[in-house]
């Protein structure tokens, strides 16, 4: 029997969805007030008096705006990220440890946002084709980030140790060999220190690619179920989904930045800005990107769900064990308190993966018509 009943999962996800919507509206309202009240222009003028370096003005303005938003949404972040998961039994991490993880995450994401903003505003100052250059630079940045995540980022949040179970390790390495996906080893992350949730991943690119297992997965899943979960991840690498995802993200970035350029130039004069590169336009630019991201989300999620279905098919064909796949999905749904059958519109708009029930039904239908591993 699962750890949770589906009414618990449905109630948990209803609350998470409401809190996410509330966070979205709070963010939009904050940025709009920051812009329409004249606070953005006032901040710009004060910073111009303090320094003549435009890049420093951008950095300080972004930090001021970002800190204000963090403070405003801190209670919501606590409810959504800590209180609610503990209330539903997903999280048992001590509060101070959770706060430390949140701080590290905020510093890392803040650093990347600051770097990206400086790049965009530098390009805005030197070329009308900033949107094309920015998309290209970010594509390179995403690629580098995918390469270094297992080396630099993951160890900041988890203690990683080599998998000691020689039988399971050899089984997974043999799976990687048969799939034609070279890996440097199998590592275990101490997820049980924080949560009951389970997962696995194949992280990195090239010489940094490695298998990563949550210790909760090893403790609660059979070897066949672990292999099935990893085979799905292998499918992404065999199909080149990382590169396909990067390319699609790059194309969408070009389109979004091109539209953002038009909106930014059209709105700058009306808002009293000196041009698209005016630091006072930071909240306006942020609102534009949020709006465009919301429009692009269903398209990105549809592409992601297609890749996930293909990876499921690959896992079934590689392991030829639909029962292990189904039982792994059932167990993941229980441990992660997944919403097994969300509202269809909600799934189409907001979900990057097919629902658990759809994935199970696809596996059961595969049993009647097995195929070879798609390449």
N, C-alpha and C positions, 0 to 999 in steps of 0.2 A: 504494500500500500504506500502511496506517496506521502511525503511529509506534509503536504498542504492539499486542501480541497480546492476545486476550481472556483467556487464562490470567493475564497480568499484571494486567489489570483485576480479574478475580475475586479474585486473591490480594491486591491492594491493598485492595479493599473488604472482604474478610474481616478483614484486620488493622484497618482503620478501624472496623468494626463491633465487634470485640473491644475495641478501645481505648475506644470510646464507652461500651460496657457497663461497662468497668472504671471509667471516669470517673464514671458514674452511681452505681455502688455505693460508690465512694470518697466521693462527695458525701453520699450518704444516711448512710453510716457516720459520717462526720465530724459531721454535724448531730445525729445521734442521740447520739453520745458527748458532744458539746458540751451537749446537753440533759440526758441521763440522769446524767451525772457531777456535776451541780450547778454546772458552770462557767458556764452561762448565768445562773443565779440569783446566783452570786457576782459576775459582771460587773455585773449590774443593781445589786446592793447597793453595790458600790464606786463606780459612776457616780452613784448617788443621793447618796452622801456628798460627791462632788465638785461636783455641780451640781443645782439644783432644777428646771432647765428640761427638761421631758420630751422635747422635740424634739432637744435636744442629747444626751440619754441614748440615744435611738434611733439617732442618727447615729453616735455613737462605738461603740455596741454592734454596729451593722451593719458598720462599718469593721473592727473587731477580728475579728468572725466571718468577714468576707469575705477579709481578708488571710490569715488562717489557712488558709482553703480554697485560696486562690491559691498559697500556699507549698507546701501538700500536693500539689496537682495540677500544679505547674509542670513537673516532669519528664515527666509524661504529655502535657502541652500541647506540650512541645518535640518529643517523639516523634511525636505525631499531626499537629502543624501544620507541623513543619519537617523533621525527619529522614526520616520516611516519604515525604512528597511529593518530597524530593530523591532519595531512594533509587530512586523509580520514575520519575524524570525530569520530574516536573510542576513543580518549583520550582527556580529558580536564584538567587533573591534572597540577597544576602549576609546573614550571620547578624545582624549589628548592625542592618541595615536592617529585617530581620524583627522583631527585638526592639522596635525603635522603633514599628513598626506595631502590634505586640501591646500595647505600653504605651498608645498612643493609643486603641486599641479598648477596653482595660480601663478607662481613665479616662472615656471617653464612656459606655460601658455602666454603669459604676459610678455615674456622676452620675445617669443616668436611674433606676437601681434605687433610689438614695438618695432621689430626689425622689418616686418612686412609693410607697416605704415610708413616708415622712413623711406623704404624703397619706392613705394607708390608716390609719395610726395616729391621725392627727388626726380622721378620720371615726369611727374606733372609739370615740374618747373623747366624741363629741358626739351620735351618733345610732345607734340599733339598725339603721337601714337603710343603714349605711355601704356595704354590698355593692352597692346600687343606685346610690348617688352615685358610688362609685369607678368602676363600669363606665362611667357617663356621662362622668366627667372623663377617663378613659383613652381613650374614643372620640374626644373632642376632641383629646387629646394625640397619638394615632396619626395623626389627620388633619393636624395641624400638622406633625408629623414627616415625613409623606409629601410635604408641600409644600416643606420646607426642605432635605431630604436632598441634592438636586443642588447647592444653593447653599453649604451650610455643612459637610456631612459628607463627601461624595465628594471634594472638593478636598483634604481632609486626608490622603488616602491615594493620590491620583493627581494627576499633572499633566495638566490638561485643556487642549486646544487645539482650535480650530475645524477641521473637516475640510477639507483643502486640495484634495482631488480633486473638482473642480467637477462632473464628470459623475456621480459616485456621489452627491454631495450633492444635486444636482437630482433625481436618480432617487428618493432616499429622501424628499425633501420633497414630490415629486409623489405618492408613495405615501401620505404622511400626508394630503395634500389630498384624494385620492380616498377615503380611509378616513373623512374627516370628523374628523380628529384634529389640531387646531392645535398646532404646536410652535414654539419660539423659535429653533431651530437644531440643527445636528448637531455633536457634540463627540467628540473622540477621547481616550481614556485610555491612558496608557503602561503597559499591562499587561506588555509584553515585558520591561520592566525587572525584573520579578519572576518571571514564570512564562510557560510556553508555552500556558496555557489561553486559550480564546477565549469571548467572549460579547457580548451587546448588550442594551440596555435602553431603555425609554422611561420616564424618571424625572420625578417632580414632578407637580404638579397645576396646572391653570389656567395662569397666566402664568409658572410655573416649569417647565412641561413641556418636556423636550428629549430628543432622540435622543442616546444615549451608546453609542459603539462602542469595544471594545477594539482597540488597534492590531494585535494578533495576528489579529483577525478580518479586518481589511482586508488584511493581508499574505498570508493563507493561503486566503481564500475568494474565489470569483468574485463579481461584482456581483449575479448572479442569486441566489446563495446568501445573500449579505448581505441582499438584499431579502426573501428568504423568511424569514430569522430575524427581521427587523424587522417583517414583516407579522404574525407571531405576536404580537409585543409590541403592535402596533396593535390586534389583536383583543381583548386584555385591556381596553384603554381604550374601544373601541367598545362592548363588552359591559358596561361599567361594573364590571369585576371588582374594581377597587380599592375602590369603594364597597360592592359586595357582600361583599367580604372583610372590610371594616371592620365591616359590620353583623353578619355571622356571628361575627366575633371579639367584637363587643360582646355578642351574645346568649350566647355561650359564657362570656364573662367574668361576666355576671350569674349564670349557673347555677353556675359554679365558685366565685364569691365567696359565693353563698348557701349552698352546701354547706360551704365553708370556715368560714363564720360559725357554723354548727351544730357542726362538729367542734371549732372553737376554743373555743367556750363550754363544750362538754361536757368537753373535756380540761383546761381551765385550772385548775379546782379540784384535780383529781387530780395535777397537776404542781406544785402549790404556788404557782400564779400568783395575783396579786391581781385578775385579770380579763383579758378578751381583749386589752386595750390595754397590758398589762404588757410592758415591754421584754424581760423574761426569757423571753418566749414567742416571740421572733424565730425561733429554730431550729425550734420546733414549727410555727409558721405556714409557714415555708419548706418543711418536710417535707409539710405538707398540700397546698400549691400544687404541689409536685413530683409528688405522687401523683395529684392531679386532672389535672394537665397530661398525665401519662402515659396516663390513661384517655381524655382528650379528643383525644389526638393522632391516632388512627385516623379519627375523625370529621372533624377538620380536614383531614387529608390526603386523604380521599375527596372532600371538597368541592373541594379544590385540584386534584385530578386531573381532576375533571369540568370545571372552568374551563380547564385546560390543553388538554383534548381539543377544547373549543369554540374555543379560540384557534388550535389547529392547523387546524381546519376553516376558520376565517376566512382564515388565511394561504394555504391551498390555493385557496380560492375567489377571493381577491384577486389572487394572482399567476398562477393557472391554470398552474402549473409544478410538478407533483408531483416531477419528476425533480430540480429544484433543491432542493426540500424534502428529499428523500431523501438527496441527496449532502451537504447541509448537516448533516443528522443524523449521517450516517456520519463526516463530518469532525469534528464536535463530539465524537462518541463517542471518536474517536482522540485528539484534542488534550486533552480533559478526562478521559481514562481512565475513561469512564463504564461502569457495570455494565449491559451491554446487556439482559440478561435475568435479573434477580434472582429469587430464590425468590419464588413468588407470595404466600406469607404475609408475607414481609418487605416486599414491595412494598405490600401492603394496609395494613400497620401503620405503616411508616416512610417511605414515599416520597411526596413532594408532587407528583411528575410521573409520568405513565405511563412505562414502560420504553422505552428507545430502540427496541427491536424492535417493540413495540406501536405506537409512533408511526409507524415506517416502514411497517408493515403497513397501518395506517389510511390513510396517504397513497397506497399502492399500490392499495388498494381504491377510494379516491376517484377515481383515474384512470378507472375503469370507470363511475363514476356522478357526474360533476362537477355541482356545484350553485353557485348564486349566493352572494355573501357574506352570511352570516347577520348580522342586526342585533340 
